[in-house]
Amino acid sequence: MSHLPPIAHTQLPDEPAVSCANCAACCCQLEVILLGDTGVPQRFIGTDAWGGEVMRRLDDGWCAALDRDSMRCSIYAQRPLICREFEMGSAECLDERRGMAGIYR
């Protein structure tokens, strides 16, 4: 019988780590309410049914600031606070990704 140490078992994650390369911009379909002076260019601001300022979305449902070619934010440095707080790979992010997974099948 051999006295070699056991081979370490590596548990692979259920979901791959989220990165800019596989993000899919799921959060860019969420309604983003703007509070205060956000620095967001006016062309990306809309008004919701209650008169509040929101990030404008185009007819396809995606945020107007989303670059459709790269699927990245075109105003990333000026994005609203709520977008800054929606952390890539967070529980909320992963929930949105799971919800979007059915759309692409």
Biotite code that builds the C-alpha atoms (Angstrom):
import biotite.structure as struc

atoms = struc.array([
    struc.Atom([0.000, 0.000, 0.000], chain_id="A", res_id=1, res_name="MET", atom_name="CA", element="C"),
    struc.Atom([1.300, 3.467, -0.916], chain_id="A", res_id=2, res_name="SER", atom_name="CA", element="C"),
    struc.Atom([1.784, 6.215, 1.643], chain_id="A", res_id=3, res_name="HIS", atom_name="CA", element="C"),
    struc.Atom([1.388, 9.032, -0.856], chain_id="A", res_id=4, res_name="LEU", atom_name="CA", element="C"),
    struc.Atom([-0.717, 12.008, 0.245], chain_id="A", res_id=5, res_name="PRO", atom_name="CA", element="C"),
    struc.Atom([-4.220, 12.154, -1.244], chain_id="A", res_id=6, res_name="PRO", atom_name="CA", element="C"),
    struc.Atom([-4.712, 14.195, -4.371], chain_id="A", res_id=7, res_name="ILE", atom_name="CA", element="C"),
    struc.Atom([-6.361, 17.503, -3.510], chain_id="A", res_id=8, res_name="ALA", atom_name="CA", element="C"),
    struc.Atom([-9.937, 17.777, -4.723], chain_id="A", res_id=9, res_name="HIS", atom_name="CA", element="C"),
    struc.Atom([-10.855, 21.088, -6.308], chain_id="A", res_id=10, res_name="THR", atom_name="CA", element="C"),
    struc.Atom([-14.497, 22.070, -6.342], chain_id="A", res_id=11, res_name="GLN", atom_name="CA", element="C"),
    struc.Atom([-15.279, 24.010, -9.491], chain_id="A", res_id=12, res_name="LEU", atom_name="CA", element="C"),
    struc.Atom([-17.688, 26.920, -9.047], chain_id="A", res_id=13, res_name="PRO", atom_name="CA", element="C"),
    struc.Atom([-21.302, 26.421, -10.135], chain_id="A", res_id=14, res_name="ASP", atom_name="CA", element="C"),
    struc.Atom([-21.035, 29.614, -12.157], chain_id="A", res_id=15, res_name="GLU", atom_name="CA", element="C"),
    struc.Atom([-17.967, 31.054, -13.874], chain_id="A", res_id=16, res_name="PRO", atom_name="CA", element="C"),
    struc.Atom([-16.553, 34.223, -12.340], chain_id="A", res_id=17, res_name="ALA", atom_name="CA", element="C"),
    struc.Atom([-18.044, 37.334, -13.879], chain_id="A", res_id=18, res_name="VAL", atom_name="CA", element="C"),
    struc.Atom([-15.615, 39.535, -15.761], chain_id="A", res_id=19, res_name="SER", atom_name="CA", element="C"),
    struc.Atom([-15.800, 42.223, -18.420], chain_id="A", res_id=20, res_name="CYS", atom_name="CA", element="C"),
    struc.Atom([-15.283, 39.463, -21.003], chain_id="A", res_id=21, res_name="ALA", atom_name="CA", element="C"),
    struc.Atom([-18.440, 37.531, -20.034], chain_id="A", res_id=22, res_name="ASN", atom_name="CA", element="C"),
    struc.Atom([-20.602, 40.166, -18.318], chain_id="A", res_id=23, res_name="CYS", atom_name="CA", element="C"),
    struc.Atom([-23.502, 40.286, -20.838], chain_id="A", res_id=24, res_name="ALA", atom_name="CA", element="C"),
    struc.Atom([-24.609, 43.628, -19.301], chain_id="A", res_id=25, res_name="ALA", atom_name="CA", element="C"),
    struc.Atom([-27.632, 42.089, -17.582], chain_id="A", res_id=26, res_name="CYS", atom_name="CA", element="C"),
    struc.Atom([-27.954, 45.054, -15.243], chain_id="A", res_id=27, res_name="CYS", atom_name="CA", element="C"),
    struc.Atom([-28.359, 47.372, -18.236], chain_id="A", res_id=28, res_name="CYS", atom_name="CA", element="C"),
    struc.Atom([-31.970, 46.267, -18.585], chain_id="A", res_id=29, res_name="GLN", atom_name="CA", element="C"),
    struc.Atom([-32.878, 47.327, -15.049], chain_id="A", res_id=30, res_name="LEU", atom_name="CA", element="C"),
    struc.Atom([-34.588, 50.650, -14.388], chain_id="A", res_id=31, res_name="GLU", atom_name="CA", element="C"),
    struc.Atom([-32.051, 53.098, -12.976], chain_id="A", res_id=32, res_name="VAL", atom_name="CA", element="C"),
    struc.Atom([-33.517, 55.948, -10.956], chain_id="A", res_id=33, res_name="ILE", atom_name="CA", element="C"),
    struc.Atom([-31.359, 59.060, -10.898], chain_id="A", res_id=34, res_name="LEU", atom_name="CA", element="C"),
    struc.Atom([-31.104, 60.979, -7.633], chain_id="A", res_id=35, res_name="LEU", atom_name="CA", element="C"),
    struc.Atom([-29.495, 64.398, -7.412], chain_id="A", res_id=36, res_name="GLY", atom_name="CA", element="C"),
    struc.Atom([-26.877, 65.741, -9.792], chain_id="A", res_id=37, res_name="ASP", atom_name="CA", element="C"),
    struc.Atom([-25.444, 62.593, -11.345], chain_id="A", res_id=38, res_name="THR", atom_name="CA", element="C"),
    struc.Atom([-23.216, 64.010, -14.061], chain_id="A", res_id=39, res_name="GLY", atom_name="CA", element="C"),
    struc.Atom([-24.991, 61.757, -16.587], chain_id="A", res_id=40, res_name="VAL", atom_name="CA", element="C"),
    struc.Atom([-25.220, 63.483, -19.992], chain_id="A", res_id=41, res_name="PRO", atom_name="CA", element="C"),
    struc.Atom([-28.756, 64.779, -20.604], chain_id="A", res_id=42, res_name="GLN", atom_name="CA", element="C"),
    struc.Atom([-29.200, 62.671, -23.766], chain_id="A", res_id=43, res_name="ARG", atom_name="CA", element="C"),
    struc.Atom([-29.210, 59.535, -21.588], chain_id="A", res_id=44, res_name="PHE", atom_name="CA", element="C"),
    struc.Atom([-31.820, 60.799, -19.110], chain_id="A", res_id=45, res_name="ILE", atom_name="CA", element="C"),
    struc.Atom([-35.528, 60.027, -19.394], chain_id="A", res_id=46, res_name="GLY", atom_name="CA", element="C"),
    struc.Atom([-38.605, 60.498, -17.230], chain_id="A", res_id=47, res_name="THR", atom_name="CA", element="C"),
    struc.Atom([-40.551, 57.644, -15.656], chain_id="A", res_id=48, res_name="ASP", atom_name="CA", element="C"),
    struc.Atom([-44.353, 57.418, -15.316], chain_id="A", res_id=49, res_name="ALA", atom_name="CA", element="C"),
    struc.Atom([-44.202, 59.299, -11.994], chain_id="A", res_id=50, res_name="TRP", atom_name="CA", element="C"),
    struc.Atom([-42.064, 62.167, -13.282], chain_id="A", res_id=51, res_name="GLY", atom_name="CA", element="C"),
    struc.Atom([-38.766, 60.981, -11.823], chain_id="A", res_id=52, res_name="GLY", atom_name="CA", element="C"),
    struc.Atom([-35.498, 61.036, -13.738], chain_id="A", res_id=53, res_name="GLU", atom_name="CA", element="C"),
    struc.Atom([-34.232, 57.664, -14.909], chain_id="A", res_id=54, res_name="VAL", atom_name="CA", element="C"),
    struc.Atom([-31.615, 56.380, -17.293], chain_id="A", res_id=55, res_name="MET", atom_name="CA", element="C"),
    struc.Atom([-33.308, 56.400, -20.688], chain_id="A", res_id=56, res_name="ARG", atom_name="CA", element="C"),
    struc.Atom([-33.818, 53.025, -22.330], chain_id="A", res_id=57, res_name="ARG", atom_name="CA", element="C"),
    struc.Atom([-34.178, 52.440, -26.033], chain_id="A", res_id=58, res_name="LEU", atom_name="CA", element="C"),
    struc.Atom([-36.948, 50.445, -27.731], chain_id="A", res_id=59, res_name="ASP", atom_name="CA", element="C"),
    struc.Atom([-34.959, 47.230, -27.233], chain_id="A", res_id=60, res_name="ASP", atom_name="CA", element="C"),
    struc.Atom([-35.175, 47.675, -23.431], chain_id="A", res_id=61, res_name="GLY", atom_name="CA", element="C"),
    struc.Atom([-31.440, 48.245, -22.930], chain_id="A", res_id=62, res_name="TRP", atom_name="CA", element="C"),
    struc.Atom([-29.970, 51.371, -21.333], chain_id="A", res_id=63, res_name="CYS", atom_name="CA", element="C"),
    struc.Atom([-29.333, 54.149, -23.859], chain_id="A", res_id=64, res_name="ALA", atom_name="CA", element="C"),
    struc.Atom([-25.751, 54.481, -22.556], chain_id="A", res_id=65, res_name="ALA", atom_name="CA", element="C"),
    struc.Atom([-24.928, 50.860, -23.397], chain_id="A", res_id=66, res_name="LEU", atom_name="CA", element="C"),
    struc.Atom([-22.626, 50.495, -26.403], chain_id="A", res_id=67, res_name="ASP", atom_name="CA", element="C"),
    struc.Atom([-24.364, 47.721, -28.337], chain_id="A", res_id=68, res_name="ARG", atom_name="CA", element="C"),
    struc.Atom([-21.168, 46.643, -30.118], chain_id="A", res_id=69, res_name="ASP", atom_name="CA", element="C"),
    struc.Atom([-19.058, 46.061, -27.014], chain_id="A", res_id=70, res_name="SER", atom_name="CA", element="C"),
    struc.Atom([-21.940, 45.588, -24.506], chain_id="A", res_id=71, res_name="MET", atom_name="CA", element="C"),
    struc.Atom([-20.127, 47.997, -22.193], chain_id="A", res_id=72, res_name="ARG", atom_name="CA", element="C"),
    struc.Atom([-21.206, 51.282, -20.659], chain_id="A", res_id=73, res_name="CYS", atom_name="CA", element="C"),
    struc.Atom([-20.329, 54.249, -22.867], chain_id="A", res_id=74, res_name="SER", atom_name="CA", element="C"),
    struc.Atom([-20.387, 56.610, -19.846], chain_id="A", res_id=75, res_name="ILE", atom_name="CA", element="C"),
    struc.Atom([-18.672, 54.305, -17.357], chain_id="A", res_id=76, res_name="TYR", atom_name="CA", element="C"),
    struc.Atom([-16.697, 57.123, -15.691], chain_id="A", res_id=77, res_name="ALA", atom_name="CA", element="C"),
    struc.Atom([-19.928, 59.160, -15.352], chain_id="A", res_id=78, res_name="GLN", atom_name="CA", element="C"),
    struc.Atom([-22.322, 56.317, -14.538], chain_id="A", res_id=79, res_name="ARG", atom_name="CA", element="C"),
    struc.Atom([-24.928, 56.934, -11.813], chain_id="A", res_id=80, res_name="PRO", atom_name="CA", element="C"),
    struc.Atom([-24.273, 55.976, -8.199], chain_id="A", res_id=81, res_name="LEU", atom_name="CA", element="C"),
    struc.Atom([-26.721, 53.053, -8.343], chain_id="A", res_id=82, res_name="ILE", atom_name="CA", element="C"),
    struc.Atom([-24.733, 51.608, -11.255], chain_id="A", res_id=83, res_name="CYS", atom_name="CA", element="C"),
    struc.Atom([-21.498, 52.060, -9.299], chain_id="A", res_id=84, res_name="ARG", atom_name="CA", element="C"),
    struc.Atom([-23.015, 50.208, -6.340], chain_id="A", res_id=85, res_name="GLU", atom_name="CA", element="C"),
    struc.Atom([-24.307, 47.318, -8.483], chain_id="A", res_id=86, res_name="PHE", atom_name="CA", element="C"),
    struc.Atom([-21.087, 45.388, -8.169], chain_id="A", res_id=87, res_name="GLU", atom_name="CA", element="C"),
    struc.Atom([-20.037, 42.957, -10.872], chain_id="A", res_id=88, res_name="MET", atom_name="CA", element="C"),
    struc.Atom([-20.244, 39.427, -9.471], chain_id="A", res_id=89, res_name="GLY", atom_name="CA", element="C"),
    struc.Atom([-22.361, 40.434, -6.446], chain_id="A", res_id=90, res_name="SER", atom_name="CA", element="C"),
    struc.Atom([-25.401, 38.396, -5.378], chain_id="A", res_id=91, res_name="ALA", atom_name="CA", element="C"),
    struc.Atom([-27.682, 40.861, -7.201], chain_id="A", res_id=92, res_name="GLU", atom_name="CA", element="C"),
    struc.Atom([-25.573, 40.606, -10.345], chain_id="A", res_id=93, res_name="CYS", atom_name="CA", element="C"),
    struc.Atom([-25.648, 36.812, -10.289], chain_id="A", res_id=94, res_name="LEU", atom_name="CA", element="C"),
    struc.Atom([-29.447, 36.848, -9.773], chain_id="A", res_id=95, res_name="ASP", atom_name="CA", element="C"),
    struc.Atom([-29.866, 39.046, -12.852], chain_id="A", res_id=96, res_name="GLU", atom_name="CA", element="C"),
    struc.Atom([-27.548, 36.799, -14.879], chain_id="A", res_id=97, res_name="ARG", atom_name="CA", element="C"),
    struc.Atom([-29.600, 33.736, -13.932], chain_id="A", res_id=98, res_name="ARG", atom_name="CA", element="C"),
    struc.Atom([-32.764, 35.552, -14.990], chain_id="A", res_id=99, res_name="GLY", atom_name="CA", element="C"),
    struc.Atom([-31.262, 36.539, -18.341], chain_id="A", res_id=100, res_name="MET", atom_name="CA", element="C"),
    struc.Atom([-29.922, 33.054, -19.077], chain_id="A", res_id=101, res_name="ALA", atom_name="CA", element="C"),
    struc.Atom([-33.309, 31.868, -20.355], chain_id="A", res_id=102, res_name="GLY", atom_name="CA", element="C"),
    struc.Atom([-33.535, 34.709, -22.864], chain_id="A", res_id=103, res_name="ILE", atom_name="CA", element="C"),
    struc.Atom([-30.500, 33.545, -24.830], chain_id="A", res_id=104, res_name="TYR", atom_name="CA", element="C"),
    struc.Atom([-31.510, 29.893, -25.131], chain_id="A", res_id=105, res_name="ARG", atom_name="CA", element="C"),
])
